[in-house]
Amino acid sequence: MLEICPLNQAPDALNQCLYWCDREWGGQSGFAFEDWVAEFRRIESDPVDEVFVALADGAPVGMVWMLEREGLATHAHLSPWVSNLIVDPDHRDAGVARALLDHVESYLAAGGDTCAYLLAQAPGNYFTKGWEVLDTARLRNGHVFVMQKEFNSSRDVFAN
């Protein structure tokens, strides 16, 4: 059974989350492993930002971040952001990404947000989940799509 909770409720999953970030984006993000450690510590102490981890039988199988601000100067006026959606390769195509997105969207809607943003290199993965391309942006490793999803209430999110 899949359980999704804040990372601070599953602290044993931190090392796996660090590994995923470093493996997925370490070289292209310019972050060293120590930078990922510092970012997780920053998020843990932030009153708004959150890391959610998906657990299957107690083992981490994916994660997603909710950030008030993304490090994208051209779109600094947008908030909040869904970031670092990662599913362990052995658990892909099993609904984990969808569950993580649904969870973070519900979390945002419950807090009163009516829209969220994310960056994607492959936007097609998000179209079936109700996300739309808002813009493009230049990052260190090339161009990305700025995606947006609007939701009017927590009821709209739970209906997905």
N, C-alpha and C positions, 0 to 999 in steps of 0.2 A: 504494500500500500504506500502511496506517495503522500508525504507530509511536507508542508512548506512552512517555514518559521524564520524569524529573524536570526541572523548568524549568532548574535549574542546568546541565543537559547540553544545553540548547537556549536559551542566553541571548538569541539574536536574537529569540525569541518573546515576550520580556518586554513590549515596547511594545504588541503586539497584545493580550496578556492584560490590561494596564492599560486599554486602550481598551474591551475587553469589559466589565470591571468597572464602569468609569465609565458606559458606555452603559446597561448592564442595571440597575445599582443606585445610581448616583451620586446622583440626586436623592432617592430614597426612603430611602437609607441614612444620609443626613446626611454622607457622606464627600465631601470635595473630591478632585480628582485627586491632590493632594499626599498626602492621607491614604492613597490606594490605593498610591502609591509607598512610603510608610512601612510599610504592612502587608506588601507584598512583601519589603521589606528585613528586616522582623522575621522573617517566615517563613524567609527564606534563612539567617538566623543561628540559628534555633531548631534544637535537636538532634532534635526530634520532628516538628514540623509540616513539611508538604511540599506543593508545587504540582506536579501532573503535567500535561503538555501533550501533546495529540494532534497529530501531524504527518502530513500527507498530502503525499507527494513533497517533504518538507522544509519545508512551509509550515504554520504553526499553524492548526488547524481547531477546536480545543476545549481545555478545561482543566477540572480539578477540584482542589479543595484537600482535604487531610487535616489536620485540626486536633485537637490534644489537647483543647482547650477552645473552645467557641463562646461568643460574647459574650452569652449569654442567662442572666441571673442566676437565673431561676426553675428552670433545669435545669442548673446549674453542676456538679451531681454526676454528670452523664452524660459519658461519654467512650468512644471518640473520635468525632469528627464528620466527616462528608463535607459539604463546603461549596463554594459557588460553581461548581457544574457549569454550564458554558456551552459551547454549540456554536455556531460561526459560522452565521448564518442560511443561507448558501449551502451548508452541509454538513449541515443537519438532515435527519432521516428517512433517514439513510444508515448508522445503527448506531454513530455516534461516541459518543453519550451512553452507550449500552449498553457499549461497549468501555471507556470511561473509568470507569464504575461497576464493571465487572468487575475492572479493573486495581486500583483503590483497595481494593476488597474483598479481593482476593488479597493485596495488600500488607499490609493489616491482619491477615488470617488468618495470613500467614507470620510476622508479628511476635507472634502469640499471642493476638490479640484474638478474641473470640467474638461480638461485637455491635458495631454502629455506629449512629449517629444522624445525622439530617439535618433541616433545616427546609424545608418546601415550602408554597407557596401553592396549588399544584394537586397534591394527593396522588395522583390517579389515574394520573399519569405513572409512578409508582413501584410501584404494586400488581403489575404484571406482572413486575417485577424482584424480587419477594419482600419488599418493604418493607411495613410495617404502620403504621397510625396509633397512636401511643402516647398522645398528648396534644395539646392546643392551647396556644399561647402568644401573648402580645401583644408585638408589636414596634412600633417607631415608626410604621410604615406600615399597621398593622392586625394582624389575627390570622394566624397561620401554623399549620401542622400540624407537630408533632414526630413524625418518622417513625423507626422502628427496624427493623433487620434483624439477625437472629441467624444465626450460622453456627458450627458446632462445630469445624470444622477447615479447613485449606486445601483438602482434598479436596472439601468441601461447596461452597466458593466456585468451584473450578475446574469443577464439574459444571454450573454455571448456563449 
